[in-house]
Amino acid sequence: MAGSKTREITITSSNGAFSILKKGLFLKQDFDFEGLATLRHLLSNEKARLLHVLKIENPGSIYGLAKKLGRDFKTVNEDIKLLERFGFIELTEEKTKNRIRHKPELLIDTLTINLKI
């Protein structure tokens, strides 16, 4: 990872409800949500722990990450997909023997959240 990578999420108020608009590499419709439930889900303690393990231990696969976290593969994989969707991580395909494994790699080191009321 070269240099500092930052993602920005803007939370706006509209008709008494909050919605989330992600700025960056993706289209607006990919990141327009109603309410803060998605943000809470995205910023859970488990995802923070997952990101920390990715940064510190650099596991070679999603399976390896799940083992390091002591969590079920399926739930870790779901967390990975959400974090990938928001541009926090990237999955790199690596061929080993007769299998292709997906190595999660951390893309950011800073997250900025703006709240517009």
SELUMTI-584250 format. One record per atom (N, C-alpha, C): x, y, z; residue number from 1; atom name. Coordinates in pm, 1 decimal. Layout:
! SELUMTI-584250
(atom (X; Y; Z); NUM; "CA")
...
This chain:
! SELUMTI-584250
(atom (85.3; -117.4; 0.0); 1; "N")
(atom (0.0; 0.0; 0.0); 1; "CA")
(atom (89.5; 123.2; 0.0); 1; "C")
(atom (85.0; 199.0; -107.5); 2; "N")
(atom (169.9; 316.8; -120.2); 2; "CA")
(atom (93.2; 440.7; -78.0); 2; "C")
(atom (148.0; 514.6; 15.4); 3; "N")
(atom (86.0; 639.8; 57.8); 3; "CA")
(atom (-38.9; 618.3; 139.8); 3; "C")
(atom (-96.8; 728.0; 180.7); 4; "N")
(atom (-217.9; 724.3; 262.3); 4; "CA")
(atom (-340.9; 720.9; 173.0); 4; "C")
(atom (-429.7; 629.4; 199.8); 5; "N")
(atom (-554.1; 617.0; 124.0); 5; "CA")
(atom (-670.5; 650.2; 216.0); 5; "C")
(atom (-757.1; 740.4; 173.1); 6; "N")
(atom (-869.4; 784.2; 254.1); 6; "CA")
(atom (-999.4; 760.0; 179.4); 6; "C")
(atom (-1101.6; 714.3; 249.3); 7; "N")
(atom (-1236.5; 704.3; 195.5); 7; "CA")
(atom (-1321.9; 805.0; 269.8); 7; "C")
(atom (-1419.1; 861.5; 200.7); 8; "N")
(atom (-1506.8; 960.9; 260.8); 8; "CA")
(atom (-1651.1; 916.2; 246.4); 8; "C")
(atom (-1725.4; 923.9; 355.4); 9; "N")
(atom (-1867.9; 892.5; 356.2); 9; "CA")
(atom (-1940.0; 1015.8; 407.1); 9; "C")
(atom (-2040.2; 1061.8; 333.1); 10; "N")
(atom (-2118.2; 1177.4; 374.5); 10; "CA")
(atom (-2257.8; 1131.6; 413.3); 10; "C")
(atom (-2302.0; 1175.8; 528.9); 11; "N")
(atom (-2436.9; 1145.4; 577.7); 11; "CA")
(atom (-2517.1; 1273.8; 566.2); 11; "C")
(atom (-2628.9; 1267.9; 495.2); 12; "N")
(atom (-2711.7; 1386.9; 476.5); 12; "CA")
(atom (-2848.9; 1366.7; 538.3); 12; "C")
(atom (-2912.9; 1477.3; 570.0); 13; "N")
(atom (-3047.0; 1475.0; 626.8); 13; "CA")
(atom (-3146.7; 1514.9; 518.3); 13; "C")
(atom (-3254.2; 1437.3; 506.7); 14; "N")
(atom (-3357.6; 1467.4; 408.6); 14; "CA")
(atom (-3491.3; 1421.0; 463.0); 14; "C")
(atom (-3583.9; 1513.7; 478.1); 15; "N")
(atom (-3719.0; 1482.2; 528.0); 15; "CA")
(atom (-3716.1; 1408.2; 660.8); 15; "C")
(atom (-3627.7; 1447.8; 749.9); 16; "N")
(atom (-3623.5; 1389.4; 883.0); 16; "CA")
(atom (-3554.4; 1255.4; 892.2); 16; "C")
(atom (-3488.6; 1211.6; 785.6); 17; "N")
(atom (-3416.1; 1084.0; 787.3); 17; "CA")
(atom (-3276.4; 1107.2; 732.3); 17; "C")
(atom (-3183.5; 1022.8; 773.0); 18; "N")
(atom (-3047.4; 1031.9; 722.9); 18; "CA")
(atom (-3027.9; 936.0; 607.5); 18; "C")
(atom (-2946.0; 974.4; 513.1); 19; "N")
(atom (-2905.7; 883.1; 406.4); 19; "CA")
(atom (-2755.2; 895.8; 390.0); 19; "C")
(atom (-2695.9; 793.2; 334.0); 20; "N")
(atom (-2550.5; 786.3; 321.2); 20; "CA")
(atom (-2514.3; 797.2; 174.2); 20; "C")
(atom (-2419.6; 884.0; 146.2); 21; "N")
(atom (-2368.2; 899.2; 10.6); 21; "CA")
(atom (-2218.2; 879.5; 15.7); 21; "C")
(atom (-2169.9; 777.5; -51.1); 22; "N")
(atom (-2026.2; 746.4; -53.4); 22; "CA")
(atom (-1963.5; 819.8; -169.4); 22; "C")
(atom (-1855.9; 894.0; -143.3); 23; "N")
(atom (-1782.0; 961.3; -249.2); 23; "CA")
(atom (-1658.8; 879.3; -281.1); 23; "C")
(atom (-1622.5; 878.1; -405.2); 24; "N")
(atom (-1500.5; 806.6; -440.1); 24; "CA")
(atom (-1508.5; 743.4; -576.3); 24; "C")
(atom (-1467.4; 618.6; -584.0); 25; "N")
(atom (-1449.9; 551.3; -711.8); 25; "CA")
(atom (-1578.3; 495.8; -772.5); 25; "C")
(atom (-1687.8; 493.0; -696.6); 26; "N")
(atom (-1806.6; 424.2; -741.7); 26; "CA")
(atom (-1919.1; 522.3; -771.9); 26; "C")
(atom (-2022.5; 474.7; -836.3); 27; "N")
(atom (-2136.8; 557.6; -870.8); 27; "CA")
(atom (-2225.9; 580.8; -749.6); 27; "C")
(atom (-2296.6; 693.7; -750.2); 28; "N")
(atom (-2381.6; 731.7; -637.5); 28; "CA")
(atom (-2483.6; 622.5; -605.0); 28; "C")
(atom (-2545.8; 564.2; -706.1); 29; "N")
(atom (-2651.3; 466.6; -679.4); 29; "CA")
(atom (-2600.3; 343.1; -605.5); 29; "C")
(atom (-2471.5; 317.2; -611.2); 30; "N")
(atom (-2414.1; 204.5; -538.6); 30; "CA")
(atom (-2408.9; 227.5; -388.2); 30; "C")
(atom (-2417.2; 354.4; -345.4); 31; "N")
(atom (-2394.1; 385.1; -205.2); 31; "CA")
(atom (-2497.9; 479.3; -146.8); 31; "C")
(atom (-2615.8; 481.5; -200.3); 32; "N")
(atom (-2721.3; 564.4; -147.2); 32; "CA")
(atom (-2809.5; 477.8; -58.8); 32; "C")
(atom (-2818.5; 507.3; 70.1); 33; "N")
(atom (-2893.0; 424.5; 163.2); 33; "CA")
(atom (-2988.7; 510.0; 243.4); 33; "C")
(atom (-3092.8; 447.5; 294.0); 34; "N")
(atom (-3182.1; 514.2; 386.5); 34; "CA")
(atom (-3142.6; 473.4; 526.8); 34; "C")
(atom (-3135.7; 571.5; 614.5); 35; "N")
(atom (-3106.2; 544.4; 754.8); 35; "CA")
(atom (-2959.4; 521.1; 783.1); 35; "C")
(atom (-2929.0; 504.0; 907.4); 36; "N")
(atom (-2791.9; 482.7; 951.5); 36; "CA")
(atom (-2760.2; 336.0; 979.2); 36; "C")
(atom (-2855.1; 247.1; 954.1); 37; "N")
(atom (-2833.5; 105.2; 983.1); 37; "CA")
(atom (-2712.8; 50.2; 908.1); 37; "C")
(atom (-2696.3; 88.4; 782.6); 38; "N")
(atom (-2583.3; 38.9; 704.4); 38; "CA")
(atom (-2451.6; 89.8; 759.7); 38; "C")
(atom (-2449.0; 216.5; 800.6); 39; "N")
(atom (-2326.3; 270.7; 858.2); 39; "CA")
(atom (-2291.6; 199.2; 987.7); 39; "C")
(atom (-2392.0; 174.4; 1072.4); 40; "N")
(atom (-2367.4; 99.5; 1196.5); 40; "CA")
(atom (-2313.3; -39.7; 1165.5); 40; "C")
(atom (-2371.9; -102.7; 1065.6); 41; "N")
(atom (-2327.6; -236.4; 1026.1); 41; "CA")
(atom (-2184.0; -231.4; 972.3); 41; "C")
(atom (-2153.7; -129.0; 893.5); 42; "N")
(atom (-2021.3; -113.7; 835.6); 42; "CA")
(atom (-1915.4; -87.2; 941.2); 42; "C")
(atom (-1950.6; -12.6; 1045.0); 43; "N")
(atom (-1854.3; 27.9; 1146.9); 43; "CA")
(atom (-1867.6; -52.6; 1276.1); 43; "C")
(atom (-1905.0; -178.0; 1265.0); 44; "N")
(atom (-1919.7; -262.8; 1383.6); 44; "CA")
(atom (-1782.8; -297.8; 1442.0); 44; "C")
(atom (-1782.5; -341.7; 1566.6); 45; "N")
(atom (-1657.7; -382.8; 1631.5); 45; "CA")
(atom (-1592.3; -500.2; 1558.7); 45; "C")
(atom (-1674.0; -592.0; 1506.9); 46; "N")
(atom (-1618.7; -707.8; 1435.1); 46; "CA")
(atom (-1547.1; -665.1; 1307.7); 46; "C")
(atom (-1602.6; -565.8; 1238.8); 47; "N")
(atom (-1536.1; -519.6; 1116.5); 47; "CA")
(atom (-1408.9; -442.7; 1150.2); 47; "C")
(atom (-1410.5; -369.1; 1259.3); 48; "N")
(atom (-1289.3; -298.8; 1303.7); 48; "CA")
(atom (-1180.5; -400.2; 1337.2); 48; "C")
(atom (-1218.4; -507.3; 1404.1); 49; "N")
(atom (-1122.9; -613.6; 1438.2); 49; "CA")
(atom (-1070.1; -680.9; 1311.3); 49; "C")
(atom (-1159.8; -705.5; 1216.1); 50; "N")
(atom (-1122.0; -766.5; 1088.9); 50; "CA")
(atom (-1019.6; -678.2; 1016.6); 50; "C")
(atom (-1045.4; -548.2; 1009.0); 51; "N")
(atom (-953.7; -455.7; 943.0); 51; "CA")
(atom (-819.0; -451.2; 1014.3); 51; "C")
(atom (-822.7; -456.6; 1145.9); 52; "N")
(atom (-699.2; -455.8; 1224.7); 52; "CA")
(atom (-614.3; -580.0; 1195.5); 52; "C")
(atom (-678.5; -696.5; 1191.8); 53; "N")
(atom (-606.0; -820.6; 1163.1); 53; "CA")
(atom (-549.7; -817.1; 1020.7); 53; "C")
(atom (-626.8; -762.2; 925.7); 54; "N")
(atom (-574.9; -748.4; 789.7); 54; "CA")
(atom (-448.9; -662.2; 787.6); 54; "C")
(atom (-453.0; -552.1; 861.6); 55; "N")
(atom (-340.3; -459.3; 862.9); 55; "CA")
(atom (-217.3; -519.5; 931.3); 55; "C")
(atom (-237.4; -583.2; 1046.5); 56; "N")
(atom (-125.7; -630.5; 1127.3); 56; "CA")
(atom (-72.5; -766.8; 1081.7); 56; "C")
(atom (-163.8; -861.0; 1053.2); 57; "N")
(atom (-121.2; -998.9; 1027.5); 57; "CA")
(atom (-119.8; -1039.3; 880.3); 57; "C")
(atom (-184.8; -962.3; 792.9); 58; "N")
(atom (-182.9; -985.2; 649.2); 58; "CA")
(atom (-207.1; -1131.5; 610.4); 58; "C")
(atom (-325.5; -1186.4; 645.6); 59; "N")
(atom (-353.4; -1327.0; 612.6); 59; "CA")
(atom (-359.1; -1349.8; 461.3); 59; "C")
(atom (-327.7; -1472.0; 419.9); 60; "N")
(atom (-319.2; -1504.8; 278.2); 60; "CA")
(atom (-450.6; -1537.8; 210.8); 60; "C")
(atom (-558.6; -1550.8; 289.3); 61; "N")
(atom (-687.9; -1586.4; 230.8); 61; "CA")
(atom (-799.6; -1546.7; 327.1); 61; "C")
(atom (-922.4; -1552.0; 277.4); 62; "N")
(atom (-1037.4; -1524.7; 363.5); 62; "CA")
(atom (-1048.1; -1633.2; 469.9); 62; "C")
(atom (-1020.9; -1756.7; 431.7); 63; "N")
(atom (-1022.6; -1867.1; 527.4); 63; "CA")
(atom (-920.5; -1843.9; 639.2); 63; "C")
(atom (-799.3; -1802.5; 600.7); 64; "N")
(atom (-695.7; -1773.8; 699.5); 64; "CA")
(atom (-735.7; -1659.5; 791.3); 64; "C")
(atom (-800.6; -1559.6; 734.9); 65; "N")
(atom (-850.3; -1447.4; 814.6); 65; "CA")
(atom (-954.9; -1494.6; 914.5); 65; "C")
(atom (-1047.7; -1578.7; 869.8); 66; "N")
(atom (-1152.0; -1631.5; 958.0); 66; "CA")
(atom (-1090.1; -1710.2; 1073.5); 66; "C")
(atom (-987.1; -1788.9; 1044.7); 67; "N")
(atom (-919.3; -1865.4; 1150.3); 67; "CA")
(atom (-852.1; -1772.2; 1251.2); 67; "C")
(atom (-785.2; -1668.6; 1202.8); 68; "N")
(atom (-718.6; -1573.8; 1292.0); 68; "CA")
(atom (-818.3; -1500.0; 1380.0); 68; "C")
(atom (-938.3; -1474.9; 1325.7); 69; "N")
(atom (-1042.2; -1404.6; 1400.4); 69; "CA")
(atom (-1121.5; -1498.5; 1491.6); 69; "C")
(atom (-1111.1; -1630.2; 1467.4); 70; "N")
(atom (-1190.9; -1726.3; 1543.5); 70; "CA")
(atom (-1338.8; -1715.1; 1510.1); 70; "C")
(atom (-1367.3; -1682.4; 1384.7); 71; "N")
(atom (-1505.5; -1664.1; 1338.1); 71; "CA")
(atom (-1535.8; -1759.5; 1223.6); 71; "C")
(atom (-1663.6; -1776.9; 1197.3); 72; "N")
(atom (-1712.6; -1861.5; 1089.4); 72; "CA")
(atom (-1673.3; -1801.7; 953.7); 72; "C")
(atom (-1630.5; -1887.0; 860.2); 73; "N")
(atom (-1589.9; -1841.6; 727.5); 73; "CA")
(atom (-1700.4; -1762.9; 658.5); 73; "C")
(atom (-1823.4; -1813.0; 663.9); 74; "N")
(atom (-1934.6; -1750.0; 592.0); 74; "CA")
(atom (-1957.7; -1606.2; 639.4); 74; "C")
(atom (-1955.2; -1582.4; 769.8); 75; "N")
(atom (-1979.8; -1446.5; 819.8); 75; "CA")
(atom (-1862.2; -1354.2; 788.8); 75; "C")
(atom (-1740.4; -1406.3; 794.9); 76; "N")
(atom (-1623.6; -1325.5; 758.5); 76; "CA")
(atom (-1630.6; -1291.0; 609.9); 76; "C")
(atom (-1669.5; -1385.8; 527.1); 77; "N")
(atom (-1682.3; -1361.6; 383.6); 77; "CA")
(atom (-1786.8; -1252.6; 355.9); 77; "C")
(atom (-1898.7; -1254.3; 427.4); 78; "N")
(atom (-2001.6; -1150.8; 411.8); 78; "CA")
(atom (-1946.5; -1014.2; 452.1); 78; "C")
(atom (-1871.2; -1010.2; 560.7); 79; "N")
(atom (-1809.4; -883.9; 604.6); 79; "CA")
(atom (-1710.8; -833.3; 499.3); 79; "C")
(atom (-1632.9; -925.2; 442.9); 80; "N")
(atom (-1535.2; -890.1; 339.5); 80; "CA")
(atom (-1605.8; -828.6; 218.8); 80; "C")
(atom (-1716.6; -887.9; 176.8); 81; "N")
(atom (-1790.0; -837.6; 60.4); 81; "CA")
(atom (-1840.4; -695.1; 85.1); 81; "C")
(atom (-1890.8; -667.4; 205.9); 82; "N")
(atom (-1938.1; -532.9; 239.2); 82; "CA")
(atom (-1821.8; -433.2; 239.4); 82; "C")
(atom (-1711.5; -470.5; 300.7); 83; "N")
(atom (-1595.1; -382.0; 305.7); 83; "CA")
(atom (-1535.6; -359.6; 167.1); 83; "C")
(atom (-1543.4; -461.2; 83.0); 84; "N")
(atom (-1496.6; -447.2; -54.9); 84; "CA")
(atom (-1588.0; -351.3; -131.6); 84; "C")
(atom (-1715.9; -363.1; -109.9); 85; "N")
(atom (-1813.6; -277.6; -177.8); 85; "CA")
(atom (-1789.7; -130.0; -147.1); 85; "C")
(atom (-1747.6; -100.4; -25.4); 86; "N")
(atom (-1721.0; 37.4; 14.5); 86; "CA")
(atom (-1578.3; 80.8; -15.8); 86; "C")
(atom (-1498.2; -6.1; -75.4); 87; "N")
(atom (-1364.1; 31.1; -114.6); 87; "CA")
(atom (-1261.9; 29.4; -2.3); 87; "C")
(atom (-1293.4; -40.0; 109.0); 88; "N")
(atom (-1198.3; -50.4; 220.2); 88; "CA")
(atom (-1091.9; -154.8; 191.9); 88; "C")
(atom (-1131.7; -260.4; 121.1); 89; "N")
(atom (-1039.7; -369.8; 89.6); 89; "CA")
(atom (-1056.9; -410.5; -55.9); 89; "C")
(atom (-963.0; -491.0; -101.7); 90; "N")
(atom (-968.0; -546.0; -236.2); 90; "CA")
(atom (-931.2; -693.7; -226.8); 90; "C")
(atom (-997.6; -776.7; -306.5); 91; "N")
(atom (-965.5; -918.8; -310.6); 91; "CA")
(atom (-875.0; -945.0; -430.7); 91; "C")
(atom (-761.4; -1004.9; -403.8); 92; "N")
(atom (-666.1; -1039.9; -508.4); 92; "CA")
(atom (-668.3; -1190.5; -527.7); 92; "C")
(atom (-685.5; -1233.7; -652.2); 93; "N")
(atom (-686.8; -1377.4; -681.2); 93; "CA")
(atom (-544.1; -1430.4; -687.3); 93; "C")
(atom (-523.5; -1542.6; -617.2); 94; "N")
(atom (-394.2; -1610.0; -620.1); 94; "CA")
(atom (-418.7; -1757.3; -648.2); 94; "C")
(atom (-346.0; -1811.1; -744.7); 95; "N")
(atom (-360.9; -1953.2; -777.7); 95; "CA")
(atom (-261.5; -2033.2; -695.6); 95; "C")
(atom (-312.7; -2133.9; -624.6); 96; "N")
(atom (-228.4; -2224.8; -547.5); 96; "CA")
(atom (-268.6; -2366.9; -584.4); 96; "C")
(atom (-177.4; -2440.6; -643.6); 97; "N")
(atom (-203.0; -2577.3; -690.6); 97; "CA")
(atom (-324.7; -2577.8; -782.9); 97; "C")
(atom (-432.5; -2643.6; -742.6); 98; "N")
(atom (-551.9; -2652.8; -826.4); 98; "CA")
(atom (-662.8; -2557.9; -782.9); 98; "C")
(atom (-632.8; -2465.4; -694.2); 99; "N")
(atom (-735.4; -2377.1; -639.5); 99; "CA")
(atom (-699.9; -2231.3; -665.3); 99; "C")
(atom (-803.8; -2150.0; -665.4); 100; "N")
(atom (-785.3; -2005.3; -667.9); 100; "CA")
(atom (-836.0; -1953.9; -534.9); 100; "C")
(atom (-750.6; -1883.5; -463.3); 101; "N")
(atom (-793.3; -1825.4; -336.5); 101; "CA")
(atom (-795.8; -1674.1; -350.9); 101; "C")
(atom (-876.1; -1612.8; -267.3); 102; "N")
(atom (-890.2; -1468.1; -269.3); 102; "CA")
(atom (-825.1; -1409.0; -145.0); 102; "C")
(atom (-721.8; -1331.6; -167.9); 103; "N")
(atom (-648.9; -1269.0; -58.1); 103; "CA")
(atom (-705.1; -1128.4; -35.6); 103; "C")
(atom (-757.3; -1101.2; 85.0); 104; "N")
(atom (-805.9; -966.0; 114.0); 104; "CA")
(atom (-689.5; -873.3; 144.7); 104; "C")
(atom (-690.0; -756.4; 80.9); 105; "N")
(atom (-584.8; -657.6; 103.5); 105; "CA")
(atom (-647.6; -524.8; 142.0); 105; "C")
(atom (-595.1; -464.3; 245.0); 106; "N")
(atom (-643.3; -336.9; 296.1); 106; "CA")
(atom (-605.1; -225.4; 199.5); 106; "C")
(atom (-703.2; -141.6; 161.0); 107; "N")
(atom (-677.9; -32.5; 68.1); 107; "CA")
(atom (-669.3; 103.8; 136.2); 107; "C")
(atom (-723.8; 116.7; 255.2); 108; "N")
(atom (-728.3; 247.2; 321.3); 108; "CA")
(atom (-660.5; 242.0; 456.9); 108; "C")
(atom (-624.4; 357.6; 504.8); 109; "N")
(atom (-576.7; 367.7; 643.0); 109; "CA")
(atom (-649.9; 477.9; 718.1); 109; "C")
(atom (-741.0; 547.6; 651.1); 110; "N")
(atom (-819.9; 653.8; 713.7); 110; "CA")
(atom (-960.6; 652.0; 658.2); 110; "C")
(atom (-1058.9; 674.7; 745.4); 111; "N")
(atom (-1198.1; 688.1; 705.4); 111; "CA")
(atom (-1248.4; 821.3; 760.1); 111; "C")
(atom (-1301.5; 905.3; 672.1); 112; "N")
(atom (-1356.7; 1033.8; 712.1); 112; "CA")
(atom (-1507.3; 1028.7; 696.4); 112; "C")
(atom (-1579.8; 1065.3; 801.7); 113; "N")
(atom (-1726.2; 1067.1; 797.3); 113; "CA")
(atom (-1771.4; 1210.9; 816.5); 113; "C")
(atom (-1849.7; 1261.3; 722.0); 114; "N")
(atom (-1906.1; 1395.2; 730.3); 114; "CA")
(atom (-2054.8; 1383.9; 758.1); 114; "C")
(atom (-2104.7; 1461.2; 850.7); 115; "N")
(atom (-2247.2; 1461.3; 883.9); 115; "CA")
(atom (-2304.6; 1596.3; 846.8); 115; "C")
(atom (-2395.6; 1598.6; 746.8); 116; "N")
(atom (-2458.6; 1722.6; 702.6); 116; "CA")
(atom (-2603.1; 1723.0; 749.1); 116; "C")
(atom (-2639.2; 1827.5; 821.4); 117; "N")
(atom (-2775.7; 1838.1; 873.2); 117; "CA")
(atom (-2846.1; 1954.5; 807.2); 117; "C")
